[in-house]
Amino acid sequence: MTTPGSLAGGETADDGPASSGGRRSHRVTISDLARLLQISKASVSYALNGRAGVSEETRQRVLALADELGFHPNSAAVALSASRTRTIGIVIARDPALISTEAFYMRTLVGIEQYLNEVDSSLLLRLTGEHGEDLAVLRRWSRQGRVDGFILFDEHDDDPRIPLLQDLGVPCVVVSSNAPNDQAGRLISSPEETVTLLLDHLAGLGHRDIAHISGPFTFVHEQLRVRMLHEHAERRGIRVRHIEGSYRYDDGAEQTRLLLTGPNPPTAIVLGNDLMAVASLRVAMDLGTAVPGEVSILAWDDSPLCELARPGITAIDQKTMERGRAAADLLFRVAAGETDLHEEAPAGELRVRESTGPANS
């Protein structure tokens, strides 16, 4: 069985007979199989390689269609795969102290490592400062040929990493909330789905005054979260106050204290990550504010912290491990010549716990 690096856009069926116009028939790719079966390209890749991640029924459907269409690896793609480092690079420009306490990155990296273990590949990881040091690492690793490509997180406006890697000729996949046609691979998770889950839940409980403590507005995904949360809340007749945070525990605590001790406190607070949500819960309890009797608390990202807190914190399970696997799989396919660069991330799910309840009117 071949590896995911070779099972990519370069994999095709035999050309087949020429058409009446003298042109050869369409060469079947993983994208074609996914479209015909109405499943993701990652699922097709998992099925073709005999890996976990799809049901046996789906695996058999994929194999049957591949056999019917004469799909097999292109020899050039196989040669390309054999000559590569089989190493993915990740450079994260965040404070290591924050990374060590925030579940998003830990769970994402676990998903990536699980995938790489299955395909006998490696991860090269570096944590840098937040003042452009990551660009130097990307440039150095690229020129040294140490990785097949990079997975990028925390996209900024006019993010310099994407054009840098394109100038260097190195593939990348951006774990992103938007889908510009910039020829970069993108695993796309739109905030709209999460916003709908959050607001439907809170609106159903009668909340009409919500505070949102976000991460830094410099991140594209936070800008989209704020915009969509405002637009969707307005349609539901809900007021939302947006407060910029940093994902840090201290920020969640400080902003929650200001909200709950100020005039007209909100009936619900949405926090941009699990760490700030735990801080918010702690402050509310310290102030004697009943949760959820007087204020409901909800986290944008779920984690064991939310599950173990008392009361348990309602949160969105963003399927971060699954997204990590999907991002790694997409990067291998892009590196091997896949031309369909955008893929939807696995859908999130609302985990309702004791921290949310009817609005205290």
N, C-alpha and C positions, 0 to 999 in steps of 0.2 A: 504493500500500500504506500502511496506517495504522501508527502508531507504537505501541510497547508501552504507552505511557501510556494510549492509548485502548483497546487490546485487553486489557481487564481485566474485573472483575466486572460492569461496566456494559454489556458487550457481550452482545448477546443475538440469538437468532433472532426472526423475526416472531412475534407473539403466536399466530397461527394461529386456527383456529376455536374458538368457545366450546364448553366441555364441556356435557353434558346438564344439569348443575347451574347453567349460566349463567356459570361461571368460565372464564377463559381458560386455555389449556394452559401448561405449564411453559416458561419462557423459557430457552433454552440458553445456558450460560456456558462460559468456559474451563475451569472446574472440572468441568463435565459432560463436555466433550471428553476431558480428562485421565483422568477416572474410566473412561469407556467404552473408551479405548484403553490403559488401565493404564500410563500414563506420567506424568511430572511436569507440573505447570502451566507451569513454565518451558520445558519442551520444546515444549509446545503453542504458547506465545508465540513461541519461536524459529522454529518451522515456519510459523506464520501470517505472520510478518514477513520470511521469506526470509533469516534470519540464520544464521550458523554456530552450531554447537552440537548439531545433530541430523543423523542420516544422511538421505540422500535418500529412502530407503524410509520412514522415519518421517515425513518432511515430506509425502510423497504420501498416507500414511494419514490424517494430520491434515487435509489439504486436502480429501480425498475425504469424510471424515465431516462436516466443516464444511459442505461443499456439500450433502450429503445432508440435513442437519438445518436448512438455511437460516440458518446462523449468519452474522451481519454486525454491524459496530459500531453501537452505539446512538448516535443523534445527540447526545444529551445528554453522553455520555461523550466524544465527539469534541470538543464545545465546551469541556468542562472541560479536556481535554488541551491545547487550543490556547491557553487563557488562563493556563496555569501557567508557572512560571519554567524548567521542565525542568532543575532543578538539585537534586542530592542533597547533603545536609549530613552531614559526619562530624566529630565533636569527640572527640578521644582524650585522656584524662587520664592520660598516661604521660610519664615522663622522655624528652625527645627523644633523648638519647644512647642510651637503650635501644632506642627505635623504629628508629634508624638502623642498628642492628646485628642486630636480630631479624628473621628472614626472614618470619615469619608475617604481620606487617602489610604489609611491602613487597609480598609476593606477592598478598595479599588486595586491596590497593589497585590493583595492576596489573590484576587480574581485573575490578574495578569500572570502572576507566578504559577497558578494552577494550570492555565493554558500553556505556558511555556514549558512546564514540566511534561505535559502530555506530548508535546512535539519536540522534545529534547532540544530546547533553545534556552537562551539566557537573557537576563535583565541587567543592564548597566545603569545604576541609579546615582544621582548626585543632588544634594541639597545645597543651594547657594544663597547668597544674600539677595535682597530685593532691589538692587540698584544696578541691574544690567550685567551682573557677573554671570548669569546663566547664558548670555549670548557668547561669551568667550568659551564656555564649555561646549556649547553646541558647535561652534566653529572648529574647535580643536579636535573633538571626537570625529566630526565629519571628515576633516582633512586627513586624520590618521586612519580612516577606514575602519573604525572600531565597532560601528553598528550598521545595521541594515536600514534603520530609520528611527524616527522619534515619535513618541506619543506626547502631545502638548496639552497642558491643563491651564485653566485660569486665563482665558483669552482677554486681551485688552483691546481698546480702540487702536486701530493702526498698529497692530501687534507686530513688532519688528522681527520676531522669530520666524514667521511664515515666509516672508520674502528672503530672509537670510538663507533658510534651508533650500528654498527654490533656486537661489543663485548658486548654491553649492551642489545642486543636483541630488539632494538627499530627500527621500520620501518622508512624509509626516502624516499623522492623523491627529486632528484637533478634537478633543472631547469638548463639544461646543453646544451652544443654544441657538445658533443661527446657521444659515446655509448659503453663504455667498458663493458665487461662481469664481473662486480664486484658485482653482486647480489643486487645492489641498484636500486630503482625505478628511472626512468629518463624521464623527459619531454624534448624531444630533439628538438632544433631549430638550424638547421645547418646554419652557416653563408653563405654557398654557394648560397642559394636562394637570400639572400639580396645582396650579392656581384654582382650577375648577374643583378639584378634590377638596382643597382647603375651604374654599368659600361655600361650596354646597354643604359641607359639614357644619360650618359655623352658622350659616344662614338658617339651616334647619333647626338649629338650637336657639334661634332668635337674636343672634348677635348683629348689631347694627353700628357698632363703634369699635374698630379694631386698630391696634398698633402693630406695625411691622418693623422689627429691628433686623436689618439686613447685614450682609457682608459689605465690603468696600464697593462703592459705586464705580470704581475704575474697572471692575470686571464686567465684561459684556453680559454674562449670564445674570448678574445682579441688576443691571440696567433693564434687561428684559423682564425680570421678575417684578421690579417696581412698576414698570409701565403696564404689564398685563394685570397685575393685582389691582392697580388703580382703575383700569378700564372695566374689568369684570365686576369689581365691587360697586362701581358707580351704576352699572346696569341693574344691580340687585338692590340699590338703595342703601348701600353700606358705606360708611365713612372709614377711610384708612389713613392713618398717619405713618409716614415713612421716616425712619430714623436710621442713619448710616452707622453701622457697627464695624467690627473688625474680625468677627468669628471668635474672639477671645472671651474667656469666662468673665473677666473683669468688666468688659464692655456690656455683656448681657446683664450682669448684676447692676451696674451703675445706671444704665438706661431704664431698666425695670423699676429701680427705686425712684427715679425721677418721674416716671409715668404714674406710679401708684400713690405717690405722695403729692402730686401736683393737682391742679384743678381738673375736674371732669376726667377721671381715670377711665381707660377703655375697659370694655367687658371681656376682651380677649386680646392676647399678645401672641403674634407669630414671630418666631425666632429663626434666623437664617441658618443655624446649624444646631446640632445636638448639645454642644458644650454651652452655648449661650442659653439654650432652653433650660438646662439643669441649673444654671446660675439664676435664671429668672424665677424658677420654682423655689429655690432656696431663699431668695430675697422676699418673695411673697409670703412665705411661711414665717420668716423672721419679723416681718411687719405685722403679722397677725391677719393677713388677707387670705380668706378661705379660697382654696383651689379645689374644685371649680366653682364653689358657691358664689364668690365675688369676682373672680377673674379666671378665665380659661387660658391655658397655655398650650401652644402647639409648636412643634419643631418641623422645619423644612426637611431635615435629614434624620432618618431613624438610625438608632444604634443600640447596643446593649445598655448604654447609659440611660436612654429613654425608657427601656423596658424595666430596668432595675430600680429606677427612681420611685419614690413613694410620695404622692400618688404617681403611678406610671404616666408617662408623657405621651399624648397623642402625637403621631409623627407620620411623615411620608417615607415609606420604604422605597428608596430610589434605585433599588436593585444594583448597588454599586459593584458588587463582585461580578455580576453578570455583565455589567457595562465594561468592566476591566477586561474580561475575556473577549467581549465583542470588539473592543478597541484594538487589542493585540491581533486578533484574527484579521481585522480590516487592514491593519498595517502590513501584515505579510502579503495580503492580496494586492494592495496598492504597490508594494515593492516589486511584486512579480508581474506588474503590468496591467492590473485591473483598471479599467477606464471609468467604471461607474463608482465615483468616489464618495458618495454620500450614503449613509445608512442610518435608519432610525434606531435609537437606543431602546432597550427593553422598557416597557411601561412601568411606572411606579404604582404603589398601592398604599392606601390610607390604613394605618394601624391605629384604631381607636382605643384609647386607654382612659384612665380615670381623670386625667387633667382637664378634660373638656366636658362641659355640661351646659344646661340652659342658661341663657343670659340673665343676669341679675338686674332686672329693671326696677 
